[in-house]
Amino acid sequence: MKAAAVTRAFVALLLDEAMRASVGAEIERLRPLSRAVAWVPTANLHLTLRFLGERSDEQLGEVEAALVEAAAVTAPFALTLHGLGAFPGLERPRILWVGIAEGALPAREVQARVEAALERRGIPRERQAWHPHLTIGRVFDERAWRREAGLPCGRPLAAAARRSFGTLAVSRIALMRSDLSPQGARYRELASAELTPGLPSIL
């Protein structure tokens, strides 16, 4: 019996071209710091709301319905990216990220609404708390990173911590497909749900 096809997927807020270029330029400035980082390609930059793992076509249909439900009660909002940080911290980083200066509250709200709508369709909530951020790199050799980058006092990092990357008008939630290959991940938009203008804004 042939196994059912599955798709690796996630839910995201997508960046516009100008913001991707702005963050991508910062990645290029940071790239010489260390060879121990897998930097995110500019074309792949996005704000993840929820990883879904491998899902069947039927499940993806339920996810799309959940996004429509969440978007119907969420107004468009502005998101400003600013500064650089790391999980769990810059002293021993695993994930390098760009932070959110404005728009974190509505981003949290839309993420919570997506989680609730998915749960109503049989997809359990994530156990870990969600923190709004834009992943730009993953450190795969902590010792090499610390040796090469000179954390936590490197000048490029200090400069990046003060840099603003612009403001994004968020108007939709996207369901994305992730295809893995030896050349890295490739993302493709499968569907999206438009946020609803005219609703009360979340401050």
TORVOSE-594304 format. One record per residue: residue in three letters; z, y, x of N, C-alpha, C in turn. Coordinates in steps of 0.1 Angstrom, whole numbers, plus 5000, padded with zeros to 4 digits. Layout:
N
ALAZYXZYXZYX
...
***
This chain:
203
MET500049885009500050005000500050125009
LYS499150225006499050345014500250435012
ALA500750485023501950585021501450715016
ALA502350775008501950905002501951015013
ALA500951105011500851215021502051305020
VAL502451355031503551455031503151575040
THR503751685037503451815045504751875050
ARG504751915063505851985068505752125063
ALA506852185057506652315051507952395052
PHE507852525050508952615050508652735041
VAL509652805037509552925029509853045038
ALA509053155037509153265046508753395040
LEU509253505047508653635045507753665056
LEU506553695053505553715064505453865068
LEU505153885081505054015087503654065085
ASP503554195084502154255084501654265099
GLU500354295100499754295113500454395123
ALA500754515118501354615127502754565132
MET503554495124504854455129504754335138
ARG503754245135503554135144503154185158
ALA502254285158501854335171502954405178
SER503854475171504954545177505954435183
VAL506254335176507254235181506554155192
GLY505254125190504454055200504454125214
ALA504354255213504354335226505654325233
GLU506754315225508054305231508154165238
ILE507654065231507653925237506953925250
GLU505853995251505154005264505854075274
ARG506654175271507554245280508654155285
LEU509154065277510253975280509753855287
ARG508553815285508053685290508353665305
PRO508153765314508353735328509853715332
LEU510753735322512153715325512453565329
SER511853475323512153335325511053245321
ARG510853135328509953025324510652925315
ALA511852945312512652845305512752875290
VAL511752965285511752995271510452965265
ALA510452895253509252875245509152995236
TRP508253085239508153215231507253185219
VAL507553245208506853225196505453305197
PRO504353245194503053315195503053425184
THR502453535187502453645178501953605164
ALA500953525163500353485150501353405142
ASN502353345148503353265141504653335137
LEU504753465141506053535138506253545123
HIS507453515118507753525104509253515102
LEU509753555091511153545088511453425079
THR512053315084512253195077513353215067
LEU513053175054514053175044514653035042
ARG513752935044514252795042513252695048
PHE513852605057513052495062513052385051
LEU511952325049511852225039511652085044
GLY511252075057510851945063509651885056
GLU509551755056508351685050508451675035
ARG507451715028507551715013506251665008
SER506351594997505151544990504451654982
ASP503251634978502551734970503351764957
GLU503951664951504651684939505851784942
GLN506551754953507751834957507251974960
LEU506151994966505652124970505352204957
GLY504852134947504652204934505952254928
GLU507052174930508352224925508852344934
VAL508552334947508952454955508152574951
GLU506952564948506152684944506652734931
ALA507052654921507652694909509052764912
ALA509752714922511052784925510852924931
LEU509752934939509553064944509153164933
VAL508353124924507953204913509153254905
GLU510153154903511353184896512153294903
ALA512353274916513153364924512453504925
ALA511153504926510453634928510453714914
ALA510553644903510553714890511753794888
VAL512853774896514053854894514453934907
THR513453954915513654024928512654134929
ALA513154254932512254364934511754374948
PRO510554434951510154454965511154534972
PHE511154524985512154594993511654615007
ALA512254705015511854735028512754665038
LEU512154625049512854545059512554615073
THR513554665080513354725093513954635104
LEU513054595114513454515125513954605137
HIS515054565143515554645153516454555162
GLY516254575175517154505185516954365188
LEU517654315198517554175202518854105203
GLY518953975199520153905200519853755202
ALA520853675202520653535204521753445197
PHE521353325193522353225188522553125199
PRO523853085203525053145197525453275203
GLY524853315214525153445220524353465233
LEU524253585238523353615250523853545262
GLU525153515263525653445275525153305276
ARG525053235265524453095265523453085253
PRO522353145254521453155243520653025241
ARG520452985228519452885225518252935217
ILE518553035208517553095200517653245203
LEU516453305207516353455209515753515196
TRP516353625191515853675179515853835179
VAL515053885170515054025166515854045154
GLY516654145153517554165142517054255131
ILE517754265120517354345108518354455107
ALA517854585108518654705108518854745093
GLU517854735085517854775071517154665063
GLY517654635051517054535043517754395044
ALA518854385052519454255053520054205040
LEU520554295032521254265019520154205009
PRO519054275007518054214997517454095003
ALA517354085017516753955022517753845020
ARG519053865021520053765018519953725003
GLU519753824994519653794980518453714976
VAL517353744982516153664978516253524984
GLN516853514996517053375001518053294992
ALA519053364988520053294979519353254966
ARG518453334961517753304948516753184950
VAL516153184962515253074965516052944966
GLU517252944973518052824974518552774960
ALA518952864952519352824938518252764930
ALA517052824931515952774923515452634929
LEU515552614942515252484948516252384943
GLU517552424943518552324939518452284925
ARG517952374916517752334902516652234901
ARG515752224911514652134911514952014920
GLY516151984923516551864931516551874946
ILE516351994951516352004966517652064970
PRO518551984976519852034980519852164989
ARG520952244987521052364996521252325010
GLU520952415019521252405033522752405035
ARG523352325044524752335047525152455055
GLN524252495064524652605073524352735065
ALA525152835068524952975062523653035068
TRP522953105060521753165064521953305070
HIS521453335082521653465088520253525090
PRO519953645083518553705085518253745099
HIS517153685104516753725118515253675119
LEU514653725130513253685133513253615146
THR513053485147513053405159511853445168
ILE512153475180511053505189510953415201
GLY511953335203511853235215513053135214
ARG512753015220513752915221513952875236
VAL515252885240515552855254515752705255
PHE514952635264514952495266515652455279
ASP515952545287516752515300517652635302
GLU518952615297519952725298520252775312
ARG520352675321520652715335519552795341
ALA518352755339517152835345517152965338
TRP517352975325517353105319518453205324
ARG519653155326520753235332520353275346
ARG519853185354519453225368518353325368
GLU517353305361516153385361516253515354
ALA516953515343517053635335518253725338
GLY519253665345520353745349521153805338
LEU521353715328522153755316523653775320
PRO524353865313523853945302523454085305
CYS523154115318522954255322521554295325
GLY520554205322519254245326518654365319
ARG518054455326517554575320516554555309
PRO515654465310514654445298515454405285
LEU516454325287517254285275517954405269
ALA518554485278519254605273518354705266
ALA517154715271516154805265515754745252
ALA515554615251515154555238516154565228
ALA517454565232518554575222518554715215
ARG517854815220517854945214516454975207
ARG515554885208514154905204513954875189
SER513254965182512954945168511454895167
PHE511254805158509854735157509154775144
GLY509754875136509054925124509654865112
THR509054915101509554875087508454805080
LEU508854695073507954615066508154625051
ALA507154645043507254645028507154495023
VAL508254445019508254295015507954295000
SER506854224997506354224983506154074978
ARG506353974987506053844982506853744991
ILE506953624985507553504992506453404995
ALA506453345007505353255010505753115012
LEU505053015007505252875011504252845022
MET504752795033503952775045503852635049
ARG502752595054502552455060502652465075
SER503252375081503352365096502752245101
ASP501752255109501052145116501352145131
LEU501952035136502352025150501251955158
SER501052005170500051955179500551975193
PRO499851915203500251935217500152085221
GLN499352155214499152305217500152385210
GLY501052325202502052405195501852395180
ALA502752465172502652465158501552565153
ARG500952525142499952615135500452625121
TYR500552745116501052775102499852815093
ARG499952765081498952805071499752835057
GLU499352935051499952975038499352885027
LEU500252815020499852735009499852804995
ALA500852884994501052954981501953074983
SER502053164974502953274975503353324961
ALA504453394960504953444947505253594949
GLU504653674941504853814942506153864936
LEU506853944944508154004938507754104927
THR508754134919508554204906508954354907
PRO507954444907508254584908508954624895
GLY509754734896510454794885511854744882
LEU512254634890513654584888514554674896
PRO515854674893516854744900516854694915
SER516854794924516854764938518254714943
ILE518354634953519554594959519854684971
LEU520954754971521254844982521954774993
***
